[in-house]
Amino acid sequence: MGPRCGEHKRKTNEVDISVTTELDGGGVFEGSSGTAFMDHMLRTLAKHSGIDIRVRAEGDLKHHLIEDLAIAIGKSILSALGDKRGIARFGYAYVPMDDSLARAVIDLGGRAYSRLELGVRSEVIEDTKFEDIKHFLETLSQSLQCNMHIRVLYGSNDHHRVEAAVKALALALKRSLEQVGGGVPSTKGEI
């Protein structure tokens, strides 16, 4: 693996997961989460962030696979960032998706916090429980050690609401990972 590449392996009694990420890739997603809708969202995250995400995942339950993939993806990206020297750190984006409009704002400052206001009414979207989708995003924020604020401003279709949110997150992440030069983006001198 080259510069700005990361890897994380997670093996428990419930899952066996390996993730590699390349921050300056072509936006390729390879592998499977075990659910078609989450694969669609991971493919969307990779495509619009420009991060190559490759996963190998086996596990007992969909919930465990989705949760632990969020842990592994976040930690893989974090390892690719190193000391975060030269990155923009902050990112934001608005994304329309047909009837929906989503906003995402993130800070890769090293502290985990997530606020998600997706406005989803369905308990299941395609083949995935909404609570697992939300938990994926919350867990990704924790493992990536970032502030993640996502709000879907409006929309009538829950699939579109979630997809707009993930696209906005991907674009915000892409912006925060941009190399803008200089030192560590913090008055503290480290993140």
C-alpha atoms as an extended CHARMM CRD file, in Angstrom:
* protein
*
       191  EXT
         1         1  MET       CA              0.0000000000        0.0000000000        0.0000000000  PROA      1               0.0000000000
         2         2  GLY       CA              1.1560000000        3.5250000000       -0.7690000000  PROA      2               0.0000000000
         3         3  PRO       CA              0.7740000000        6.8570000000        0.9770000000  PROA      3               0.0000000000
         4         4  ARG       CA             -2.6380000000        7.7020000000        2.4420000000  PROA      4               0.0000000000
         5         5  CYS       CA             -3.6070000000        4.0570000000        2.5040000000  PROA      5               0.0000000000
         6         6  GLY       CA             -4.9490000000        2.3080000000        5.5480000000  PROA      6               0.0000000000
         7         7  GLU       CA             -5.9480000000       -1.1170000000        6.7100000000  PROA      7               0.0000000000
         8         8  HSD       CA             -7.8780000000       -2.5410000000        9.6290000000  PROA      8               0.0000000000
         9         9  LYS       CA             -8.6910000000       -6.1310000000       10.5510000000  PROA      9               0.0000000000
        10        10  ARG       CA            -11.3430000000       -7.0460000000       13.0780000000  PROA      10              0.0000000000
        11        11  LYS       CA            -11.8750000000      -10.6300000000       14.2220000000  PROA      11              0.0000000000
        12        12  THR       CA            -14.3190000000      -11.4100000000       17.0190000000  PROA      12              0.0000000000
        13        13  ASN       CA            -16.5580000000      -14.3340000000       17.9190000000  PROA      13              0.0000000000
        14        14  GLU       CA            -19.1920000000      -12.7080000000       15.6780000000  PROA      14              0.0000000000
        15        15  VAL       CA            -17.3040000000      -11.2960000000       12.6750000000  PROA      15              0.0000000000
        16        16  ASP       CA            -14.1450000000      -11.6120000000       10.6250000000  PROA      16              0.0000000000
        17        17  ILE       CA            -13.5840000000       -8.3660000000        8.7280000000  PROA      17              0.0000000000
        18        18  SER       CA            -10.6980000000       -6.8840000000        6.7770000000  PROA      18              0.0000000000
        19        19  VAL       CA            -10.8500000000       -3.3780000000        5.2660000000  PROA      19              0.0000000000
        20        20  THR       CA             -8.3590000000       -1.4390000000        3.1800000000  PROA      20              0.0000000000
        21        21  THR       CA             -8.8220000000        2.1700000000        2.1340000000  PROA      21              0.0000000000
        22        22  GLU       CA             -6.9570000000        4.4140000000       -0.2760000000  PROA      22              0.0000000000
        23        23  LEU       CA             -7.8210000000        8.0610000000        0.3130000000  PROA      23              0.0000000000
        24        24  ASP       CA             -6.5780000000        9.1910000000       -3.0990000000  PROA      24              0.0000000000
        25        25  GLY       CA             -8.1850000000        6.3620000000       -5.0250000000  PROA      25              0.0000000000
        26        26  GLY       CA            -10.7910000000        6.3350000000       -7.7390000000  PROA      26              0.0000000000
        27        27  GLY       CA            -13.8660000000        5.8140000000       -5.5830000000  PROA      27              0.0000000000
        28        28  VAL       CA            -14.0360000000        2.0350000000       -5.9530000000  PROA      28              0.0000000000
        29        29  PHE       CA            -15.9650000000       -0.2080000000       -3.5630000000  PROA      29              0.0000000000
        30        30  GLU       CA            -15.2640000000       -3.9380000000       -3.5630000000  PROA      30              0.0000000000
        31        31  GLY       CA            -16.7680000000       -6.5740000000       -1.3070000000  PROA      31              0.0000000000
        32        32  SER       CA            -20.0520000000       -6.9590000000        0.5280000000  PROA      32              0.0000000000
        33        33  SER       CA            -21.6400000000       -5.9990000000        3.8250000000  PROA      33              0.0000000000
        34        34  GLY       CA            -24.1490000000       -8.8230000000        3.5940000000  PROA      34              0.0000000000
        35        35  THR       CA            -27.0660000000       -6.5580000000        2.6170000000  PROA      35              0.0000000000
        36        36  ALA       CA            -27.8030000000       -5.0780000000       -0.7920000000  PROA      36              0.0000000000
        37        37  PHE       CA            -28.8520000000       -1.6370000000        0.4760000000  PROA      37              0.0000000000
        38        38  MET       CA            -25.7330000000       -1.2070000000        2.6510000000  PROA      38              0.0000000000
        39        39  ASP       CA            -23.5840000000       -2.2880000000       -0.3010000000  PROA      39              0.0000000000
        40        40  HSD       CA            -25.3500000000        0.4150000000       -2.3320000000  PROA      40              0.0000000000
        41        41  MET       CA            -24.5710000000        2.9920000000        0.4040000000  PROA      41              0.0000000000
        42        42  LEU       CA            -20.9290000000        1.8530000000        0.7110000000  PROA      42              0.0000000000
        43        43  ARG       CA            -20.5430000000        2.0350000000       -3.0650000000  PROA      43              0.0000000000
        44        44  THR       CA            -22.0750000000        5.5360000000       -2.9090000000  PROA      44              0.0000000000
        45        45  LEU       CA            -19.7470000000        6.5830000000       -0.0680000000  PROA      45              0.0000000000
        46        46  ALA       CA            -16.6900000000        5.3440000000       -1.9690000000  PROA      46              0.0000000000
        47        47  LYS       CA            -17.7140000000        6.8420000000       -5.3220000000  PROA      47              0.0000000000
        48        48  HSD       CA            -18.4590000000       10.3490000000       -4.0830000000  PROA      48              0.0000000000
        49        49  SER       CA            -15.6180000000       10.5740000000       -1.5390000000  PROA      49              0.0000000000
        50        50  GLY       CA            -13.0450000000        9.2980000000       -4.0230000000  PROA      50              0.0000000000
        51        51  ILE       CA            -11.8750000000        6.7500000000       -1.4400000000  PROA      51              0.0000000000
        52        52  ASP       CA            -11.2280000000        3.1890000000       -2.5720000000  PROA      52              0.0000000000
        53        53  ILE       CA            -12.8530000000        0.8930000000        0.0030000000  PROA      53              0.0000000000
        54        54  ARG       CA            -12.2050000000       -2.8290000000       -0.1620000000  PROA      54              0.0000000000
        55        55  VAL       CA            -13.8360000000       -5.1500000000        2.3360000000  PROA      55              0.0000000000
        56        56  ARG       CA            -13.8590000000       -8.8160000000        3.1410000000  PROA      56              0.0000000000
        57        57  ALA       CA            -16.5510000000       -9.5180000000        5.6870000000  PROA      57              0.0000000000
        58        58  GLU       CA            -18.0250000000      -12.6460000000        7.2120000000  PROA      58              0.0000000000
        59        59  GLY       CA            -20.2600000000      -12.7720000000       10.2350000000  PROA      59              0.0000000000
        60        60  ASP       CA            -23.2220000000      -14.2160000000       12.0210000000  PROA      60              0.0000000000
        61        61  LEU       CA            -25.7960000000      -11.3780000000       11.8580000000  PROA      61              0.0000000000
        62        62  LYS       CA            -26.4530000000       -8.4230000000        9.5470000000  PROA      62              0.0000000000
        63        63  HSD       CA            -26.3640000000       -6.0570000000       12.5360000000  PROA      63              0.0000000000
        64        64  HSD       CA            -22.9110000000       -7.2670000000       13.6000000000  PROA      64              0.0000000000
        65        65  LEU       CA            -21.5370000000       -7.0450000000       10.0600000000  PROA      65              0.0000000000
        66        66  ILE       CA            -22.8600000000       -3.5070000000        9.5310000000  PROA      66              0.0000000000
        67        67  GLU       CA            -21.6480000000       -2.2540000000       12.9230000000  PROA      67              0.0000000000
        68        68  ASP       CA            -18.2160000000       -3.8250000000       12.6830000000  PROA      68              0.0000000000
        69        69  LEU       CA            -17.7470000000       -2.6710000000        9.0860000000  PROA      69              0.0000000000
        70        70  ALA       CA            -18.2810000000        0.8940000000       10.3390000000  PROA      70              0.0000000000
        71        71  ILE       CA            -15.6100000000        0.3140000000       12.9870000000  PROA      71              0.0000000000
        72        72  ALA       CA            -13.1600000000       -1.1490000000       10.4720000000  PROA      72              0.0000000000
        73        73  ILE       CA            -13.7710000000        1.4660000000        7.7530000000  PROA      73              0.0000000000
        74        74  GLY       CA            -13.3690000000        4.3430000000       10.2080000000  PROA      74              0.0000000000
        75        75  LYS       CA            -10.1730000000        2.9160000000       11.6950000000  PROA      75              0.0000000000
        76        76  SER       CA             -8.7600000000        2.1680000000        8.2390000000  PROA      76              0.0000000000
        77        77  ILE       CA             -9.3460000000        5.7590000000        7.0970000000  PROA      77              0.0000000000
        78        78  LEU       CA             -7.9110000000        7.0380000000       10.3760000000  PROA      78              0.0000000000
        79        79  SER       CA             -4.7510000000        4.9610000000        9.9170000000  PROA      79              0.0000000000
        80        80  ALA       CA             -4.3890000000        6.3280000000        6.3660000000  PROA      80              0.0000000000
        81        81  LEU       CA             -4.5150000000        9.8860000000        7.7470000000  PROA      81              0.0000000000
        82        82  GLY       CA             -1.5130000000        9.4680000000       10.0270000000  PROA      82              0.0000000000
        83        83  ASP       CA             -0.9580000000       12.7150000000       11.9640000000  PROA      83              0.0000000000
        84        84  LYS       CA             -3.4290000000       14.5370000000        9.6610000000  PROA      84              0.0000000000
        85        85  ARG       CA             -0.7420000000       17.0030000000        8.6090000000  PROA      85              0.0000000000
        86        86  GLY       CA             -1.8120000000       19.1220000000        5.6440000000  PROA      86              0.0000000000
        87        87  ILE       CA             -5.4780000000       18.0900000000        5.4490000000  PROA      87              0.0000000000
        88        88  ALA       CA             -8.3380000000       20.5760000000        5.2530000000  PROA      88              0.0000000000
        89        89  ARG       CA             -9.8940000000       18.9050000000        8.3430000000  PROA      89              0.0000000000
        90        90  PHE       CA            -13.3660000000       20.4180000000        7.8750000000  PROA      90              0.0000000000
        91        91  GLY       CA            -15.8360000000       19.5540000000        5.1450000000  PROA      91              0.0000000000
        92        92  TYR       CA            -19.4350000000       20.2330000000        4.2630000000  PROA      92              0.0000000000
        93        93  ALA       CA            -21.8200000000       19.5270000000        1.4180000000  PROA      93              0.0000000000
        94        94  TYR       CA            -25.4350000000       19.8060000000        0.3380000000  PROA      94              0.0000000000
        95        95  VAL       CA            -26.8030000000       17.0970000000       -1.9330000000  PROA      95              0.0000000000
        96        96  PRO       CA            -30.1940000000       16.8350000000       -3.6550000000  PROA      96              0.0000000000
        97        97  MET       CA            -31.5480000000       13.3960000000       -4.4750000000  PROA      97              0.0000000000
        98        98  ASP       CA            -34.8000000000       13.7760000000       -6.3910000000  PROA      98              0.0000000000
        99        99  ASP       CA            -37.3180000000       14.8180000000       -3.6850000000  PROA      99              0.0000000000
       100       100  SER       CA            -34.7200000000       15.0060000000       -0.8880000000  PROA      100             0.0000000000
       101       101  LEU       CA            -32.0990000000       17.5380000000        0.1660000000  PROA      101             0.0000000000
       102       102  ALA       CA            -29.3680000000       16.6290000000        2.6660000000  PROA      102             0.0000000000
       103       103  ARG       CA            -26.5960000000       18.5480000000        4.4270000000  PROA      103             0.0000000000
       104       104  ALA       CA            -23.4960000000       17.0050000000        5.9980000000  PROA      104             0.0000000000
       105       105  VAL       CA            -20.7800000000       18.7880000000        7.9590000000  PROA      105             0.0000000000
       106       106  ILE       CA            -17.7490000000       17.0040000000        9.4360000000  PROA      106             0.0000000000
       107       107  ASP       CA            -14.6140000000       17.7930000000       11.4200000000  PROA      107             0.0000000000
       108       108  LEU       CA            -11.7540000000       15.2920000000       11.5010000000  PROA      108             0.0000000000
       109       109  GLY       CA            -10.5090000000       16.9250000000       14.7070000000  PROA      109             0.0000000000
       110       110  GLY       CA            -10.1560000000       13.7560000000       16.7400000000  PROA      110             0.0000000000
       111       111  ARG       CA            -13.3200000000       13.9020000000       18.8300000000  PROA      111             0.0000000000
       112       112  ALA       CA            -16.2800000000       11.6730000000       18.1000000000  PROA      112             0.0000000000
       113       113  TYR       CA            -19.7500000000       13.1650000000       18.0430000000  PROA      113             0.0000000000
       114       114  SER       CA            -22.6450000000       12.5360000000       15.7090000000  PROA      114             0.0000000000
       115       115  ARG       CA            -25.9690000000       14.2350000000       15.2430000000  PROA      115             0.0000000000
       116       116  LEU       CA            -28.1890000000       12.6060000000       12.6660000000  PROA      116             0.0000000000
       117       117  GLU       CA            -31.5560000000       14.0300000000       11.6550000000  PROA      117             0.0000000000
       118       118  LEU       CA            -32.5750000000       11.9060000000        8.7100000000  PROA      118             0.0000000000
       119       119  GLY       CA            -36.3510000000       12.0710000000        9.1370000000  PROA      119             0.0000000000
       120       120  VAL       CA            -36.8280000000        8.4830000000        7.9890000000  PROA      120             0.0000000000
       121       121  ARG       CA            -40.2630000000        7.0040000000        8.7230000000  PROA      121             0.0000000000
       122       122  SER       CA            -39.7160000000        3.4300000000        7.5270000000  PROA      122             0.0000000000
       123       123  GLU       CA            -38.3500000000        0.7480000000        9.8160000000  PROA      123             0.0000000000
       124       124  VAL       CA            -36.7630000000       -1.0590000000        6.8690000000  PROA      124             0.0000000000
       125       125  ILE       CA            -35.2520000000        0.3850000000        3.6970000000  PROA      125             0.0000000000
       126       126  GLU       CA            -35.0000000000       -2.2490000000        0.9850000000  PROA      126             0.0000000000
       127       127  ASP       CA            -33.3410000000       -5.1670000000        2.8500000000  PROA      127             0.0000000000
       128       128  THR       CA            -31.7930000000       -3.2210000000        5.7490000000  PROA      128             0.0000000000
       129       129  LYS       CA            -33.2470000000       -2.0490000000        9.0620000000  PROA      129             0.0000000000
       130       130  PHE       CA            -33.0910000000        1.7210000000        9.3700000000  PROA      130             0.0000000000
       131       131  GLU       CA            -31.7540000000        1.4160000000       12.9170000000  PROA      131             0.0000000000
       132       132  ASP       CA            -28.7450000000       -0.4700000000       11.4740000000  PROA      132             0.0000000000
       133       133  ILE       CA            -28.1560000000        2.2520000000        8.8690000000  PROA      133             0.0000000000
       134       134  LYS       CA            -28.2580000000        4.9400000000       11.5650000000  PROA      134             0.0000000000
       135       135  HSD       CA            -26.0250000000        2.8740000000       13.8280000000  PROA      135             0.0000000000
       136       136  PHE       CA            -23.5280000000        2.4680000000       10.9610000000  PROA      136             0.0000000000
       137       137  LEU       CA            -23.2140000000        6.2590000000       10.6580000000  PROA      137             0.0000000000
       138       138  GLU       CA            -22.9190000000        6.7740000000       14.4340000000  PROA      138             0.0000000000
       139       139  THR       CA            -20.2850000000        4.0340000000       14.7130000000  PROA      139             0.0000000000
       140       140  LEU       CA            -18.3640000000        5.4210000000       11.7330000000  PROA      140             0.0000000000
       141       141  SER       CA            -18.1920000000        8.7910000000       13.5050000000  PROA      141             0.0000000000
       142       142  GLN       CA            -16.8470000000        7.1090000000       16.6430000000  PROA      142             0.0000000000
       143       143  SER       CA            -14.2370000000        4.9810000000       14.8780000000  PROA      143             0.0000000000
       144       144  LEU       CA            -13.1180000000        7.8380000000       12.6020000000  PROA      144             0.0000000000
       145       145  GLN       CA            -13.0100000000       10.1280000000       15.6580000000  PROA      145             0.0000000000
       146       146  CYS       CA            -14.8860000000       12.8830000000       13.8750000000  PROA      146             0.0000000000
       147       147  ASN       CA            -17.7630000000       15.2560000000       14.4300000000  PROA      147             0.0000000000
       148       148  MET       CA            -20.5120000000       14.2870000000       11.9840000000  PROA      148             0.0000000000
       149       149  HSD       CA            -23.6410000000       16.3870000000       11.6060000000  PROA      149             0.0000000000
       150       150  ILE       CA            -26.1030000000       15.1810000000        8.9730000000  PROA      150             0.0000000000
       151       151  ARG       CA            -29.5710000000       16.5480000000        8.4120000000  PROA      151             0.0000000000
       152       152  VAL       CA            -32.0250000000       15.7450000000        5.6590000000  PROA      152             0.0000000000
       153       153  LEU       CA            -33.8800000000       19.0070000000        5.1890000000  PROA      153             0.0000000000
       154       154  TYR       CA            -36.8200000000       17.4420000000        3.3720000000  PROA      154             0.0000000000
       155       155  GLY       CA            -37.8880000000       14.5100000000        1.2360000000  PROA      155             0.0000000000
       156       156  SER       CA            -40.7790000000       12.0960000000        0.8530000000  PROA      156             0.0000000000
       157       157  ASN       CA            -38.9190000000        8.9030000000       -0.1240000000  PROA      157             0.0000000000
       158       158  ASP       CA            -36.8800000000        7.2580000000        2.6530000000  PROA      158             0.0000000000
       159       159  HSD       CA            -34.4710000000        5.5600000000        0.2310000000  PROA      159             0.0000000000
       160       160  HSD       CA            -33.7380000000        8.9730000000       -1.2970000000  PROA      160             0.0000000000
       161       161  ARG       CA            -33.3860000000       10.5950000000        2.1430000000  PROA      161             0.0000000000
       162       162  VAL       CA            -30.7020000000        8.1130000000        3.2130000000  PROA      162             0.0000000000
       163       163  GLU       CA            -28.9390000000        8.1630000000       -0.1460000000  PROA      163             0.0000000000
       164       164  ALA       CA            -28.8120000000       11.9820000000       -0.1600000000  PROA      164             0.0000000000
       165       165  ALA       CA            -27.4000000000       11.8770000000        3.3870000000  PROA      165             0.0000000000
       166       166  VAL       CA            -24.6620000000        9.3960000000        2.4260000000  PROA      166             0.0000000000
       167       167  LYS       CA            -23.7640000000       11.3590000000       -0.7230000000  PROA      167             0.0000000000
       168       168  ALA       CA            -23.5150000000       14.5680000000        1.3240000000  PROA      168             0.0000000000
       169       169  LEU       CA            -21.3370000000       12.7590000000        3.8860000000  PROA      169             0.0000000000
       170       170  ALA       CA            -19.0960000000       11.4440000000        1.0970000000  PROA      170             0.0000000000
       171       171  LEU       CA            -18.5930000000       14.9060000000       -0.4010000000  PROA      171             0.0000000000
       172       172  ALA       CA            -17.9770000000       16.4530000000        3.0360000000  PROA      172             0.0000000000
       173       173  LEU       CA            -15.4400000000       13.7160000000        3.7670000000  PROA      173             0.0000000000
       174       174  LYS       CA            -13.7420000000       14.2990000000        0.4170000000  PROA      174             0.0000000000
       175       175  ARG       CA            -13.4060000000       17.9950000000        1.1940000000  PROA      175             0.0000000000
       176       176  SER       CA            -12.0560000000       17.3750000000        4.7140000000  PROA      176             0.0000000000
       177       177  LEU       CA             -9.4200000000       14.9450000000        3.3860000000  PROA      177             0.0000000000
       178       178  GLU       CA             -8.1030000000       17.3590000000        0.7410000000  PROA      178             0.0000000000
       179       179  GLN       CA             -4.4300000000       18.1090000000        1.0880000000  PROA      179             0.0000000000
       180       180  VAL       CA             -4.1500000000       21.8630000000        1.4600000000  PROA      180             0.0000000000
       181       181  GLY       CA             -0.5820000000       22.0280000000        2.7610000000  PROA      181             0.0000000000
       182       182  GLY       CA              0.7970000000       23.4610000000        5.9340000000  PROA      182             0.0000000000
       183       183  GLY       CA              1.0750000000       21.7190000000        9.2430000000  PROA      183             0.0000000000
       184       184  VAL       CA             -1.4600000000       20.0750000000       11.4520000000  PROA      184             0.0000000000
       185       185  PRO       CA             -4.7770000000       21.9640000000       11.0960000000  PROA      185             0.0000000000
       186       186  SER       CA             -5.1260000000       22.8950000000       14.7630000000  PROA      186             0.0000000000
       187       187  THR       CA             -3.9150000000       25.7200000000       16.9930000000  PROA      187             0.0000000000
       188       188  LYS       CA             -2.9070000000       22.9770000000       19.4460000000  PROA      188             0.0000000000
       189       189  GLY       CA             -0.2970000000       21.6950000000       16.9690000000  PROA      189             0.0000000000
       190       190  GLU       CA             -1.7610000000       18.2080000000       16.9410000000  PROA      190             0.0000000000
       191       191  ILE       CA             -5.0880000000       16.4750000000       16.4620000000  PROA      191             0.0000000000
